[in-house]
Amino acid sequence: MKIRSQVGMVLNLDKCIGCHTCSITCKNVWTSREGVEYAWFNNVETKPGIGYPNEWENQDKWNGGWKRKKNGKIEPRIGGKLKVLSKIFSNPDLPQIDEYYEP
C-alpha cells in the first residue's frame, strides 16, 4: 500500500517580507514528477485582507458551498452532476483574471 500524506505550513506573517521562499519550498516538495513543473502551489494569504482571488470566501458571489434540498439531502450550490458537466468549458461562477492581483 502506498502511503499518502498532506503537508501544511503555518507561517508568522508578521515576519513576512514577501520573498515567496515559502512558495518555492512548497513547489520543490511537490514537483518531483513530470507534468507539474509549472504549477503554482502556494498562494500566500495575509489576513485580514481582500483575499486571493478578491473575496474568495464569498460563497454567494462564487456560487460555492452546499444547499439542503426539501427532502433533506445536500448538493453543491453549483448544481448536480449534469449542471456541473455543462459548465466544464465555460463556468461563469469561476473567478476571472481581474479577480486576481499580483502581490
Backbone torsions as a table, in degrees:
resi	resn	phi	psi	omega
1	MET	NA	133.7	179.2
2	LYS	-85.9	125.0	-178.9
3	ILE	-84.7	128.3	178.1
4	ARG	-115.4	148.8	178.2
5	SER	-149.1	166.6	176.4
6	GLN	-123.4	151.2	-178.9
7	VAL	-123.4	135.7	175.1
8	GLY	-122.9	152.1	179.0
9	MET	-120.5	139.6	172.6
10	VAL	-119.6	122.3	-176.4
11	LEU	-122.0	147.2	175.2
12	ASN	-81.8	102.7	-175.7
13	LEU	-73.5	-9.3	173.8
14	ASP	-68.4	-21.9	-179.3
15	LYS	-105.0	6.8	-179.0
16	CYS	-73.1	130.6	176.6
17	ILE	-111.9	7.1	176.6
18	GLY	77.7	24.3	-177.0
19	CYS	-81.7	-15.1	-180.0
20	HIS	62.3	25.7	173.2
21	THR	-61.9	-32.8	177.6
22	CYS	-63.9	-37.7	178.0
23	SER	-66.9	-42.4	-179.8
24	ILE	-65.0	-42.1	178.1
25	THR	-61.8	-44.9	179.5
26	CYS	-60.9	-44.2	-179.4
27	LYS	-65.7	-41.0	179.4
28	ASN	-62.9	-34.0	179.9
29	VAL	-71.6	-40.1	-170.5
30	TRP	-100.4	-0.3	-178.7
31	THR	-112.1	48.7	-178.7
32	SER	-92.0	11.6	179.1
33	ARG	-137.2	166.4	-177.6
34	GLU	-67.5	146.8	173.7
35	GLY	99.0	-11.9	-178.3
36	VAL	-120.6	22.1	-177.3
37	GLU	-65.8	-32.2	-174.4
38	TYR	-107.0	15.2	-179.4
39	ALA	-80.5	147.3	177.1
40	TRP	-107.1	115.6	-170.5
41	PHE	-101.1	-21.1	-168.6
42	ASN	-130.7	112.9	172.9
43	ASN	-101.8	119.3	-175.5
44	VAL	-80.8	115.7	178.8
45	GLU	-97.9	131.0	174.6
46	THR	-119.1	99.9	-178.6
47	LYS	-89.3	145.0	-5.4
48	PRO	-75.4	146.6	-179.6
49	GLY	-171.5	-173.4	-176.8
50	ILE	-84.6	-9.7	176.6
51	GLY	90.0	172.7	-177.0
52	TYR	-140.7	108.5	-5.2
53	PRO	-68.4	176.6	-177.3
54	ASN	-51.8	128.5	178.5
55	GLU	56.5	40.8	-176.5
56	TRP	-65.5	-19.4	179.6
57	GLU	-86.9	-4.3	-177.7
58	ASN	-78.4	97.9	-176.0
59	GLN	-65.6	-30.3	179.8
60	ASP	-70.9	-40.0	-178.8
61	LYS	-66.9	-43.0	-175.2
62	TRP	-96.7	3.9	177.9
63	ASN	58.2	42.4	-178.3
64	GLY	-102.8	176.4	178.8
65	GLY	88.4	-161.4	-174.7
66	TRP	-126.7	156.7	172.5
67	LYS	-134.0	148.3	-179.1
68	ARG	-96.4	128.9	178.2
69	LYS	-79.1	172.2	-180.0
70	LYS	-65.6	-28.9	179.7
71	ASN	-81.9	1.9	175.9
72	GLY	96.7	-13.5	178.9
73	LYS	-77.5	154.3	177.1
74	ILE	-109.4	150.6	176.3
75	GLU	-144.1	157.9	177.9
76	PRO	-60.5	144.2	-179.1
77	ARG	-62.8	-25.9	179.0
78	ILE	-69.2	-19.9	177.0
79	GLY	124.4	-177.2	-179.8
80	GLY	-81.1	-169.3	-175.5
81	LYS	-59.0	-44.8	-177.2
82	LEU	-64.9	-40.9	179.9
83	LYS	-67.7	-38.7	177.9
84	VAL	-65.8	-44.1	179.3
85	LEU	-63.2	-32.8	179.9
86	SER	-70.8	-15.1	-178.8
87	LYS	-107.3	21.9	-177.7
88	ILE	-61.5	-46.4	-173.3
89	PHE	-95.6	-19.8	179.2
90	SER	-145.2	104.5	-178.3
91	ASN	-119.0	106.6	-178.6
92	PRO	-68.0	-12.7	-179.3
93	ASP	-84.7	-10.0	179.6
94	LEU	-83.4	151.1	178.9
95	PRO	-65.0	143.8	174.5
96	GLN	-93.0	173.9	-176.7
97	ILE	-61.7	-28.6	-179.9
98	ASP	-68.7	-21.8	179.4
99	GLU	-76.5	-15.0	178.5
100	TYR	-95.1	157.1	177.2
101	TYR	-137.9	156.6	179.4
102	GLU	-90.2	117.9	-177.7
103	PRO	-67.8	NA	NA
